[in-house]
Amino acid sequence: MKQSDIFRDNAENCLQLAERSEGQPAYNRYSRMADAWTALAKEQDWLDGEVPPVKDGVVQSQGV
């Protein structure tokens, strides 16, 4: 199993905890944790070379 898949599993677990949480503070906390795990998974995919470092459509500055 890839490291990014483990991170995505952690994100899914946090989302499940958020759904079962009692109260808005706990829900917000677990949702933020899920977002963080998802960001780590995306970064790990980039580090592993599975996604390009620059997305198409990025405008590069031109020397004038």
N, C-alpha and C positions, 0 to 999 in steps of 0.2 A: 504494500500500500504506500502510495506517495505521501510525502509530508503534507502537501496541500490538501489531500483528501482527508487527512487526520484533522487539519484545521477546519475544513468544511463540516466534518462530523461534530466538532466542538461547537461550531456556530449553530448547527441544527439542535444540539442539546440545549443551548442557551435559549433558542426560540421556543422549545418545548417548555422550559422552565418559565419563560415569560408568560406563556399561555396559561400556565397553572398558578402563577403568582397571585398573591392577594395584595392588592393595593398598587397604586400607580408608581410609587418609588421603586418597588421591586421589579415591576414590569419594565420601567425605563432602564434600570440597571442591567437586566438580562438582555434587553434589546441592544443596548450599547455594546455589551460584551459580544453579542452575535455579530454586530457590525465590525468590531475589531478583529474577530476571528476570520471573517470573510475577507477583510482587507489583507490580513496576513496570508491567506490562501492565494489571493491574487498576486501578491508580491512574490510568494514562493514559486508560483507558476512562471513568473517573469524571470526569477533567478535561475530556474531550471531550463530556461530557454524555450518554454512552451508557448509564450506569447511574445510578439514583437515589442521592443522597447519603446517605440513611438507609434502611435496610432495614425492611420491615414487621415488626411485632411488637416493636419497640423500645419499652420502657416509659419514658415521660418522667416526671420527678419533678413532683409537684404541690406547690404552695405550701400550707403548713399554717399 
